[in-house]
Structure formats: C-alpha cells, structure tokens
C-alpha cells in the first residue's frame, strides 16, 4: 500500500535501539528495532493532522515512503548513556490538529521523556489549543566498549 500524503489517516509511535561496528550500522539496527528500517523515511515536522487515529501496525509496503517525525542520537563513546523520545499531543477538539515533538541527547530516557512532555505543553500553549492527552515513547542505551550505539524515536504518519 502506498502512502497518500494528502490523506494521512493513522499514526504510530515507534522507538528502537541498535548496536553496530559503525555509527551507520548502529543507526540501521535502531531503525529495524523500531520497525521502520525497511521504509524510505521522509522526515516531517511538528503537526499531527486532524482526525488521524493511532494504529498498532504500519500499513505501508516495505520500500515505500513513510512520513515520520523523529529524534535520534548515535555514539561510539564507551559508557555514554544516550536517549531519544517523542511525544504526541492530542487536542480536545476533533477538528483541531495535534502536535508532535522529538528530542534526543546524552541523558537518561526519563529526562528525554520529560523534555518531550514539556515541549508538547508549550506548543499547544503557543497555538492556543486545548490539550486533551499526551502520548510518549522513548529509548535509552548505554554504549558498550565494543560497539557504537544508536537510539531512535519517531511518530510515523500513514
């Protein structure tokens, strides 16, 4: 199934971690772990279209284009803790659009999740929208001596 960019109907929060011999292969494994590694990712920004619904399974054909807002970070420094998180703000009105935010950095997952929650609140305030619900998802990885590591968190739209 191809994605019709004019009529996005669903979203899914995804997250993954990966380790590899290089930063690229670590990132690739994080994408696979997040279940988006076999799509051509099209990075989008912060708007969740009105009336989209959360869905458990991405229904785009492998190799297809998948719009996604995401945050990621990769490190090859042994002992370093890295994390990423996304948040989706669901508006009180079904006619209003929602918001998507992403963050990543050299910090524990709980800190990234809190940052994402705070950013959602601020983006709703900036737009004068009433916030009904916040959904979050994040990942964390401690880099081992023998590898590079990557974390990835995203909100796929399809």
Residue pairs with C-beta under 8 A, 6 or more apart in sequence:
1 59
1 60
1 61
1 64
2 60
2 61
2 64
2 65
3 60
3 64
3 65
3 66
3 67
3 158
5 67
8 49
8 52
8 67
8 157
8 158
9 52
9 53
9 158
10 52
10 53
10 54
10 55
10 59
10 157
10 158
11 48
11 52
11 53
11 54
11 55
11 88
11 155
11 156
11 157
11 158
12 54
12 55
12 56
12 57
12 58
12 155
12 156
12 158
13 54
13 86
13 88
13 135
13 136
13 137
13 153
13 154
13 155
14 34
14 35
14 36
14 68
14 137
14 152
14 153
14 154
14 155
14 156
15 34
15 84
15 85
15 86
15 137
15 138
15 139
15 151
15 152
15 153
15 154
16 29
16 30
16 31
16 32
16 33
16 34
16 35
16 36
16 139
16 151
16 152
17 29
17 30
17 33
17 139
17 140
17 141
17 149
17 150
17 151
17 152
18 25
18 26
18 27
18 28
18 29
18 30
18 31
18 32
18 33
18 149
18 150
18 152
19 26
19 29
19 141
19 144
19 147
19 148
19 149
19 150
20 26
20 27
20 28
20 29
20 147
20 148
20 150
21 147
21 148
22 148
23 74
23 76
23 148
23 150
25 148
26 74
26 147
26 148
26 149
26 150
27 72
27 74
27 150
27 152
28 37
29 37
29 150
30 72
30 139
30 150
30 151
30 152
31 37
31 41
31 152
32 38
33 152
34 139
34 152
34 153
34 154
35 58
36 58
36 66
36 68
36 152
36 154
36 156
38 62
38 63
39 58
39 60
39 62
39 63
39 64
39 65
39 66
40 63
40 64
40 65
40 66
41 66
41 68
41 70
41 154
42 65
42 66
42 67
42 68
43 68
43 69
43 70
44 67
44 68
44 69
44 157
45 69
45 100
46 69
46 99
46 100
46 101
46 123
47 97
47 98
47 99
47 100
48 88
48 89
48 90
48 97
48 98
48 99
48 100
48 155
48 157
49 97
49 98
49 157
50 91
50 94
50 95
50 96
50 97
50 98
51 94
51 95
52 98
52 157
54 135
55 158
58 66
58 156
58 158
59 158
60 66
60 158
66 156
66 157
66 158
67 156
67 157
67 158
68 154
68 155
68 156
68 157
69 86
69 100
69 101
69 102
69 154
69 155
69 157
70 84
70 86
70 102
70 152
70 153
70 154
70 155
71 84
71 85
71 86
71 102
71 103
71 104
71 152
71 153
71 154
72 84
72 104
72 150
72 151
72 152
72 153
73 82
73 83
73 84
73 104
73 105
73 106
73 150
73 151
74 82
74 148
74 149
74 150
74 151
75 82
75 106
75 143
75 148
75 149
75 150
76 143
76 147
76 148
76 149
77 143
78 143
78 144
78 145
79 142
79 143
80 106
80 142
80 143
81 106
81 107
81 108
81 140
81 141
81 142
81 143
82 104
82 105
82 106
82 107
82 140
82 141
82 143
82 149
82 150
82 151
83 104
83 105
83 107
83 108
83 109
83 111
83 112
83 138
83 139
83 140
83 141
83 151
84 102
84 103
84 104
84 105
84 112
84 138
84 139
84 151
84 152
84 153
85 102
85 103
85 104
85 109
85 112
85 113
85 115
85 116
85 136
85 137
85 138
85 139
85 153
86 100
86 101
86 102
86 103
86 116
86 136
86 137
86 138
86 153
86 154
86 155
87 100
87 101
87 102
87 113
87 116
87 117
87 119
87 120
87 134
87 135
87 136
88 98
88 99
88 100
88 120
88 134
88 135
88 136
88 155
89 98
89 99
89 100
89 101
89 120
89 121
89 123
89 124
89 129
89 131
89 133
89 134
90 98
90 131
90 132
90 133
90 134
90 135
91 97
91 98
91 124
91 129
91 130
91 131
91 132
92 129
92 130
92 131
92 132
93 129
93 130
96 129
96 130
99 120
99 123
99 124
99 127
99 129
100 155
101 116
101 119
101 120
101 123
102 116
102 153
102 154
102 155
103 112
103 115
103 116
103 119
104 112
104 151
104 153
105 112
108 140
109 138
109 139
109 140
112 138
112 140
112 153
113 136
113 138
116 136
116 138
117 134
117 136
120 131
120 134
121 131
121 134
124 130
124 131
137 153
138 153
139 151
139 152
139 153
140 151
141 149
141 150
141 151
142 149
143 149
